[in-house]
Every structure is written in structure tokens, then in C-alpha cells.
Amino acid sequence: MTSNATRLTYAAAQTARVAFYGAHYLAARMVARDAFAAIEKPTHPVPSLSAMLKSMRALLMQDWRNVEAGLYPMPLDLAEETRRATASLRYLADIPRVAARRRRRGHGDVAAKGEGLPRYYRQNFHFQTDGYLSDESAKLYDFQVEALFAGTADAMRRRAFVPVADFLRDRAPERTTLLDIGAGTGRFLSFVKSAQPRLRTIALDLSAPYIERARRNMAAHRGVEFVVAPAEAMPLPDARVDVVTGVFLFHELPPKIRSAVTREIARVLKPGGIFVLADTIQYGDVPAFDGLLDVFPTLLHEPYFAGFAKSDLEKLCGGTGLKRLSSDIAHLTKIAVFGKALRRGRKNG
């Protein structure tokens, strides 16, 4: 059992994070206030501030319960938080560039870069500078995501580890392999390794600068393989991994690529393995938040977001032999878990 002092420390740390990153979100919104004013009236009502705060509070309360239950260690690394906070000035300096790009709908600034990369990837997602194609972008990305979600992004990511922890309950981590697709800067995978240091892991991403950033961020961890490759054509053998995770990836994939990635996941998973898909909530998951799904693609360049928010995940994965096992809602994130059936006559061990 955790002590009251530990509980209070957690509450104070999370409150400080929400205040810090929330202030940066408000700063970005003030600079982009013309974009907010130009938004067409959404089809669904936009939730109130009180509804958003209530949802954030529920997210953090469950996060704390997961810590108390021993699912993962308490998320408090002051040195890491301080290091990340130093990106504040860089983030603030970039806001006007992002806002200018949003005003002119300039999402093709990086179209000529990234020779050899898929066309769908060579664009300024979120109107962010350099898209995913530079080290500078990789340095800013984690801060940008935390600011966008007012300090709750890490807590939503951690919720994706819950089904992984359950999967590992009766397995030896040193004989289990987890593949994180769209691993980015390694933020989620770093947390996974802090909870399960002996787990074998693979970080796969299409961006060489982001994988290099992940390599630096995870330098203290052992047993990590880094792969620069598209998730729709993974250079991995069949039945290679026990767990596949995809965090905030699928909503940035065109429909055909999304299907191809799902087929690849089914291919590289061992029988009895699981796929943990953590991404945006979809229409109807939290009806009171449907209005946010209406406006999000307009404010940020997310060309495939609306389609994903309306897609049928069971149909998408079911066509590859993956069966939905469970679903969970963590504030603005849905965690859907799919399993690959065991071969007949074999037990999962």
C-alpha cells in the first residue's frame, strides 16, 4: 500500500503538470484565436470546461489507482520533467510559425523532403514545423503533445500499459517481445521499460530523426532494438513478437495504409499475442465529447482523423484474424485490445 505522503506527492505533481502545460495550451490558443473564430459550427455540442476538467480528474484518479495496484511505478521523475520543461521557450517561439501555417493552410512545406518516404507522410501534421522530418521537430514533439492535452498525454499513454501488464502477469518478460509501432521519440516505450526493464522491446518508426531521438531518450535502457521502417511493411519475420502497441498512430494513416498496417500486425504477432491500439476516442464513445471530434481536424492538420473517428475497428482488425478482447476509455483516448488466436492444440505459455 502507498502512503498518504506518496498520494499527496502524486496529486501535487500532476496538478503542477496540468497547470504548466495547460498554460502553454492557452498561449497557443491565444496566438491562434483567429483560427478558432473561423471554425464552422460543429455538428455536435462542444463540451464545457467543467466537463473536460471532470474527465481529466477521472483519468488521473484511475492513473493513481493503477499505481496503488502495482501495475506500474509512480510516474515521478523530477530530472526528466525538468529536462522536458526546458523546451518551453522553443515551443513558445514556434507557436507563431505554426499559427501562420494554419492560417494559410500550409501543410505541404515538407513535401519535397524525405525522399523515398511515402507521400502521405511528407506533410506538416498538426501544421507543425518540419512535420516528422527533422531533429528539431523531434525535440519539440513531446512538449507539443503535452501542451495540446494540457498535461494529460502521459497519463493517457500509461493507460495503454494496463493490458500489457495483465498480459505479462504469467509470462517471463525476458522471453517476451513487445513491438511499439509509430514509436516516435520513445515516450511510451520508455515508460514500458521503466515498468518492465527485462522486457525485450522494438521501437519502429518511419522517421529517422524521431528514432534517433528515441535512441537518445532510451539510452539508459537495455534490450531495445530500433528500426526505421514503415509500419505497413515491417522488416520483421512472421510471428516475431508477443505484443504490438500503437499509440496515437492510426488516426494519422490513410484508410488503405491503416488496413495494410493491421495486416502486418497480425502477421508479426505470435498466436496468442495481443495488439493494443491506443488512439483518439471515436464518435459515440463519449457522446458529450463528439463536438471535439468535429473541430479537431480543422484546427490541426489531421487529414485522416475524421475517417478514423468513424471507422469500425472490429471490422478493420477482424479481417486479419484479430479479435477484440476489451476496450477502455482514458479521457480523450480509447484503448482497444485485440488478440490473435492460438493454433489448435497449443496452449499459450
C-alpha positions as CSV (number, residue, x, y, z in Angstrom):
1,M,0.0,0.0,0.0
2,T,1.2,3.5,-0.7
3,S,1.4,6.2,2.0
4,N,-0.7,9.3,2.2
5,A,2.5,11.3,1.6
6,T,3.1,9.5,-1.7
7,R,-0.5,10.1,-2.7
8,L,-0.2,13.8,-2.0
9,T,3.1,13.9,-3.9
10,Y,1.4,12.3,-6.9
11,A,-1.5,14.8,-6.7
12,A,0.8,17.8,-6.4
13,A,3.0,16.7,-9.3
14,Q,0.0,16.0,-11.6
15,T,-1.7,19.3,-10.7
16,A,1.6,21.2,-11.4
17,R,1.9,19.4,-14.8
18,V,-1.7,20.3,-15.8
19,A,-1.2,23.9,-14.8
20,F,2.1,24.2,-16.6
21,Y,1.1,22.5,-19.9
22,G,-2.4,24.0,-19.7
23,A,-0.8,27.5,-19.7
24,H,1.1,26.6,-22.8
25,Y,-2.0,25.4,-24.5
26,L,-3.8,28.7,-23.7
27,A,-0.8,30.6,-25.1
28,A,-1.0,28.7,-28.3
29,R,-4.8,29.2,-28.4
30,M,-4.4,33.0,-27.9
31,V,-2.0,33.2,-30.9
32,A,-4.3,31.1,-33.0
33,R,-7.6,32.8,-31.8
34,D,-8.4,33.8,-35.4
35,A,-8.4,30.1,-36.4
36,F,-10.7,29.3,-33.5
37,A,-13.1,32.1,-34.5
38,A,-13.2,30.9,-38.1
39,I,-14.3,27.3,-37.2
40,E,-17.7,26.4,-38.6
41,K,-20.3,25.5,-36.0
42,P,-19.7,21.8,-35.2
43,T,-22.4,19.2,-35.7
44,H,-22.3,18.2,-32.1
45,P,-22.1,20.4,-29.0
46,V,-18.6,21.1,-27.7
47,P,-18.1,20.1,-24.0
48,S,-17.9,22.7,-21.3
49,L,-14.7,23.4,-19.4
50,S,-16.2,21.7,-16.3
51,A,-16.9,18.5,-18.3
52,M,-13.3,18.5,-19.5
53,L,-11.9,19.0,-16.0
54,K,-14.1,16.3,-14.6
55,S,-12.8,13.9,-17.3
56,M,-9.2,14.8,-16.6
57,R,-9.7,14.3,-12.9
58,A,-11.2,10.8,-13.6
59,L,-8.2,10.0,-15.8
60,L,-5.7,10.9,-13.0
61,M,-7.7,9.2,-10.3
62,Q,-7.5,5.9,-12.3
63,D,-3.9,6.5,-13.0
64,W,-3.3,6.7,-9.3
65,R,-5.3,3.6,-8.6
66,N,-3.1,1.8,-11.2
67,V,0.0,2.9,-9.3
68,E,-1.5,1.7,-6.0
69,A,-2.4,-1.6,-7.6
70,G,1.3,-2.1,-8.6
71,L,0.6,-2.1,-12.3
72,Y,3.4,0.4,-12.9
73,P,5.7,2.6,-10.9
74,M,4.7,6.1,-9.7
75,P,5.2,8.5,-12.6
76,L,7.5,11.0,-10.9
77,D,10.9,11.7,-12.4
78,L,11.8,15.3,-11.5
79,A,15.0,15.3,-13.5
80,E,13.1,14.2,-16.6
81,E,10.3,16.6,-16.1
82,T,12.7,19.5,-15.7
83,R,14.6,18.4,-18.8
84,R,11.3,18.4,-20.8
85,A,10.2,21.7,-19.4
86,T,13.3,23.4,-20.9
87,A,11.6,23.0,-24.3
88,S,9.1,25.7,-23.2
89,L,10.9,28.6,-24.9
90,R,11.4,26.6,-28.0
91,Y,7.7,25.7,-28.0
92,L,6.6,29.3,-27.5
93,A,8.9,30.5,-30.2
94,D,7.4,28.0,-32.7
95,I,3.8,28.9,-32.0
96,P,3.7,31.9,-34.4
97,R,5.1,29.7,-37.2
98,V,2.5,27.0,-36.6
99,A,-0.2,29.7,-36.5
100,A,0.9,31.3,-39.7
101,R,1.0,27.9,-41.4
102,R,-2.5,27.2,-40.1
103,R,-3.8,30.5,-41.5
104,R,-2.6,29.7,-45.0
105,R,-3.3,26.0,-44.7
106,G,0.3,25.4,-45.4
107,H,0.6,21.7,-44.7
108,G,2.9,20.9,-47.7
109,D,6.1,22.6,-46.6
110,V,7.9,19.3,-46.3
111,A,6.5,17.7,-49.4
112,A,9.9,17.9,-51.1
113,K,11.7,16.5,-48.1
114,G,12.0,12.9,-47.1
115,E,12.9,11.4,-50.4
116,G,11.8,7.8,-50.6
117,L,9.2,8.2,-47.9
118,P,5.5,7.6,-48.6
119,R,3.6,10.6,-50.0
120,Y,1.1,10.6,-47.1
121,Y,3.9,11.0,-44.6
122,R,5.5,14.0,-46.3
123,Q,3.3,16.7,-44.8
124,N,3.0,19.0,-41.8
125,F,0.8,17.1,-39.5
126,H,-0.7,19.4,-36.9
127,F,0.8,22.2,-39.0
128,Q,4.0,21.6,-37.0
129,T,7.3,22.8,-38.3
130,D,9.1,20.2,-40.4
131,G,6.4,17.6,-39.9
132,Y,8.1,14.5,-38.6
133,L,11.2,15.0,-40.7
134,S,13.7,16.9,-38.6
135,D,15.6,16.6,-35.3
136,E,14.2,20.0,-34.3
137,S,10.7,18.6,-34.7
138,A,11.6,15.5,-32.7
139,K,13.0,17.8,-29.9
140,L,9.6,19.6,-29.7
141,Y,7.2,16.8,-30.2
142,D,6.7,15.6,-26.7
143,F,6.2,19.1,-25.3
144,Q,3.7,19.9,-28.1
145,V,1.6,16.8,-27.3
146,E,1.6,17.5,-23.6
147,A,0.6,21.1,-24.2
148,L,-2.2,20.1,-26.6
149,F,-3.7,17.8,-24.0
150,A,-3.0,20.2,-21.1
151,G,-0.6,17.8,-19.3
152,T,-2.6,14.6,-19.6
153,A,-0.9,12.9,-22.6
154,D,1.4,10.8,-20.5
155,A,-1.4,9.6,-18.2
156,M,-3.4,8.5,-21.3
157,R,-0.4,6.7,-22.7
158,R,0.2,4.9,-19.4
159,R,-3.4,3.5,-19.6
160,A,-2.3,1.6,-22.7
161,F,0.2,-0.3,-20.5
162,V,-2.6,-1.8,-18.3
163,P,-3.5,-4.6,-20.8
164,V,0.2,-5.2,-21.3
165,A,0.8,-5.6,-17.6
166,D,-2.1,-8.1,-17.5
167,F,-0.7,-10.0,-20.5
168,L,2.7,-10.2,-18.7
169,R,1.3,-11.5,-15.4
170,D,2.1,-15.1,-16.1
171,R,4.9,-14.6,-18.6
172,A,8.7,-14.2,-18.2
173,P,9.4,-10.7,-19.6
174,E,12.9,-11.7,-20.7
175,R,11.3,-14.2,-23.1
176,T,8.6,-11.8,-24.2
177,T,8.9,-9.2,-27.0
178,L,6.9,-6.0,-27.4
179,L,6.9,-4.0,-30.6
180,D,5.9,-0.4,-30.5
181,I,4.9,0.9,-34.0
182,G,5.0,4.6,-34.6
183,A,7.2,4.7,-31.6
184,G,8.2,8.3,-32.2
185,T,10.6,9.7,-29.6
186,G,10.1,6.6,-27.5
187,R,8.0,8.2,-24.8
188,F,5.6,5.3,-24.4
189,L,8.3,2.7,-24.7
190,S,10.5,4.4,-22.1
191,F,7.6,4.1,-19.7
192,V,7.2,0.4,-20.6
193,K,10.9,-0.3,-19.9
194,S,10.7,1.6,-16.5
195,A,7.9,-0.8,-15.5
196,Q,9.3,-3.9,-17.1
197,P,13.1,-3.4,-17.6
198,R,13.7,-7.1,-18.6
199,L,11.1,-7.0,-21.4
200,R,12.5,-7.2,-24.9
201,T,11.3,-4.3,-27.0
202,I,11.4,-3.0,-30.5
203,A,10.8,0.7,-31.4
204,L,9.7,1.1,-35.0
205,D,9.1,4.4,-36.7
206,L,9.2,5.8,-40.2
207,S,11.1,8.9,-39.1
208,A,14.9,8.6,-38.8
209,P,15.2,11.8,-36.7
210,Y,12.5,10.6,-34.3
211,I,14.1,7.1,-33.9
212,E,17.4,8.8,-33.2
213,R,15.7,10.9,-30.6
214,A,14.2,7.7,-29.1
215,R,17.6,6.1,-29.1
216,R,18.9,9.0,-27.0
217,N,15.9,9.1,-24.7
218,M,16.2,5.4,-24.0
219,A,20.0,5.2,-23.7
220,A,19.7,4.0,-20.1
221,H,17.5,1.0,-21.0
222,R,18.8,-2.3,-22.3
223,G,17.2,-4.8,-24.6
224,V,15.8,-2.2,-27.1
225,E,16.0,-2.6,-30.9
226,F,15.5,0.4,-33.1
227,V,14.0,0.1,-36.6
228,V,13.4,2.8,-39.2
229,A,10.7,1.4,-41.4
230,P,7.0,1.9,-42.3
231,A,4.5,0.0,-40.2
232,E,2.8,-1.2,-43.4
233,A,6.0,-3.0,-44.5
234,M,7.8,-4.1,-41.3
235,P,11.2,-5.8,-41.9
236,L,10.3,-8.5,-39.3
237,P,9.6,-12.2,-39.7
238,D,6.2,-13.8,-39.2
239,A,5.2,-14.5,-35.6
240,R,8.1,-12.5,-34.3
241,V,6.5,-10.6,-31.3
242,D,4.2,-11.3,-28.4
243,V,2.7,-7.8,-28.1
244,V,2.2,-4.9,-30.6
245,T,1.4,-1.4,-29.3
246,G,0.3,1.5,-31.4
247,V,-0.1,4.8,-29.6
248,F,-1.6,7.9,-31.3
249,L,-0.7,6.4,-34.7
250,F,-3.7,5.1,-36.5
251,H,-5.6,8.4,-36.9
252,E,-2.6,9.7,-39.0
253,L,-2.8,6.9,-41.5
254,P,-4.9,6.9,-44.7
255,P,-7.5,4.1,-44.8
256,K,-5.6,1.8,-47.2
257,I,-2.4,2.2,-45.2
258,R,-4.4,1.6,-41.9
259,S,-5.6,-1.7,-43.4
260,A,-2.1,-2.7,-44.5
261,V,-0.6,-1.9,-41.1
262,T,-3.3,-4.0,-39.4
263,R,-2.4,-7.0,-41.7
264,E,1.3,-6.5,-40.8
265,I,0.5,-6.5,-37.1
266,A,-1.4,-9.8,-37.5
267,R,1.5,-11.2,-39.5
268,V,4.2,-10.4,-37.0
269,L,2.2,-11.4,-33.9
270,K,2.7,-14.8,-32.4
271,P,-0.5,-16.9,-31.9
272,G,-1.9,-15.9,-28.5
273,G,-0.3,-12.4,-28.8
274,I,-2.2,-9.1,-28.4
275,F,-2.4,-5.8,-30.2
276,V,-3.0,-2.7,-28.0
277,L,-4.4,0.1,-30.1
278,A,-4.4,3.4,-28.2
279,D,-5.8,6.3,-30.2
280,T,-8.4,9.0,-30.2
281,I,-11.9,8.3,-28.9
282,Q,-14.4,7.7,-31.7
283,Y,-17.8,9.1,-32.3
284,G,-20.2,7.6,-29.7
285,D,-17.6,6.5,-27.2
286,V,-18.2,9.6,-25.1
287,P,-21.2,11.4,-26.7
288,A,-20.6,14.6,-24.8
289,F,-17.1,14.9,-26.5
290,D,-18.3,14.3,-30.1
291,G,-18.1,18.1,-30.7
292,L,-14.3,17.9,-30.1
293,L,-14.0,15.3,-32.8
294,D,-15.8,17.7,-35.2
295,V,-13.4,20.6,-34.7
296,F,-10.1,18.8,-34.1
297,P,-9.2,18.1,-37.8
298,T,-9.9,21.7,-38.7
299,L,-7.7,23.3,-36.0
300,L,-4.8,20.9,-36.7
301,H,-3.9,19.4,-40.0
302,E,-5.2,15.9,-39.5
303,P,-6.4,14.7,-42.9
304,Y,-7.2,11.2,-41.8
305,F,-8.6,11.9,-38.4
306,A,-12.3,12.2,-39.2
307,G,-12.3,9.0,-41.2
308,F,-10.6,7.1,-38.3
309,A,-13.1,8.6,-35.7
310,K,-15.9,7.0,-37.7
311,S,-14.2,3.7,-38.6
312,D,-15.2,0.2,-37.4
313,L,-12.2,-1.1,-35.5
314,E,-13.6,-4.6,-35.1
315,K,-14.1,-4.8,-38.9
316,L,-10.6,-3.4,-39.5
317,C,-8.9,-5.9,-37.3
318,G,-11.4,-8.8,-37.7
319,G,-10.5,-9.1,-41.3
320,T,-6.9,-10.1,-40.3
321,G,-8.0,-12.6,-37.7
322,L,-7.6,-10.3,-34.7
323,K,-10.5,-10.4,-32.2
324,R,-11.4,-7.6,-29.9
325,L,-10.8,-8.6,-26.3
326,S,-11.5,-5.4,-24.4
327,S,-11.9,-1.6,-24.6
328,D,-11.2,1.2,-22.2
329,I,-11.7,5.0,-22.3
330,A,-9.0,7.2,-20.8
331,H,-10.1,10.8,-21.1
332,L,-9.7,11.5,-24.9
333,T,-8.0,8.2,-25.7
334,K,-9.6,4.8,-26.4
335,I,-7.5,1.7,-25.7
336,A,-8.8,-1.3,-27.7
337,V,-7.1,-4.7,-27.2
338,F,-7.2,-7.3,-29.9
339,G,-5.9,-10.9,-29.7
340,K,-4.5,-13.4,-32.2
341,A,-6.0,-16.8,-31.8
342,L,-3.8,-19.7,-30.7
343,R,-3.2,-22.5,-33.0
344,R,-5.3,-25.6,-32.3
345,G,-3.8,-28.0,-29.9
346,R,-1.4,-25.4,-28.4
347,K,-1.6,-23.7,-25.0
348,N,-0.3,-20.1,-24.5
349,G,2.6,-20.0,-22.2
